[in-house]
Structure formats: C-alpha cells, structure tokens
C-alpha cells in the first residue's frame, strides 16, 4: 500500500492520497486519529469511494489498510 502523507504542525498525520489494489484514491477529508498497538490509525474519506481506516507504524514506516467502505456498512463503489 502506498500512501502520500505529511505531518501537520500539530503533529497529526495528514494522508493526501493512497493506492490500494492498484487503484488510486484522493483523500477528501480526514476524520479522527488515535493510537492503537504502536500504530496511528486515521479515518479518511476518499473522493467518490467512502470511508477508509488507515494505520501507520512509525517502527516500520509502513502503512496498512485496516477497513474499507464495505466494513463501515457503505455500499462500496470501488
């Protein structure tokens, strides 16, 4: 999984775009963010695709996809 992100002045992660299953998504808005098991979890709304939960591990500098719009009960059109 490839994620384009920056760190805001407040220290929070700001994903801007990501690629999942060969498809690119632009982040329209960023929701809540919380720590869990050594990772930072971020809810994002992808343009035209719904809500995704992404997780970043500072230990490995890697992102992973935790939940997709289907997991949130949205009829995913991805």
Order of alpha helices (4+ residues) and beta strands (2+ residues): beta-beta-beta-beta-beta-beta
